[in-house]
Amino acid sequence: MSQAQPASNVLLVEVPPQFIALCQASGVSPQATLRGLAAMLCGLRYDEDNRLLPLEDGAG
């Protein structure tokens, strides 16, 4: 049974040029970096198919 994901919101955010440079040096887009950070703060992560999943508890 597949669960539908809630609709995403689009947000315009100003970031310092150092953030863009860090993302470029890491080979990750600024969009992916911010999406991943937002997901992590919500206790979620993206899998290889771009689906949101709960963070794994490392203590288990």
N, C-alpha and C positions, 0 to 999 in steps of 0.2 A: 504494500500500500504506500503510495507516494504522498508526501506531505507538501502542500503548496507553501512556498516562501512568501512572507509578506512583501509588499511592494517596497522598493528602495526609494529613498529620497535623494535628490540631487542637491549638493551644497557647494557654493562657490567659496573657496578659502584662499586667502593670501598666505603664501609661505615664503620664507627667506631664500635667497639664491643658494645659500649653503645647503639647504635641504635638497634642492634640485640636484646640486653637484654630488651630494652624498648618494642619492638614488642612482644617478648616472654611473658613478664609480662602482656601485654595488650591482649594477645591471638589472635593477628593478624599477618599474615606473613609479612616479610619485603617487599616481592613483592607486596602484596595487598596495603600496606601502601604507597609505592612509586607510584604505579599506581593511587591510589586515590589522592595523592598530585599533581601529574602531571595533572590529569583530572581537579582538582579544579583550578589550576593555569590557565587552558585553558577555564574556565567558564563552565565546564562540571561536571557530576557526574555519577556514576554507579548505576543502579537500581538493584533490587533483582535478575534479570535475566542476570546480567552482561552486560547490554546494556548501551551505553553512552547516556546521556540525558543532556539538558541544566540545569544549576543550577537554582533553584527556586529563584525568587526575594522575599525576606522577606518583602519588603516594600509594596507589592501589597495586 
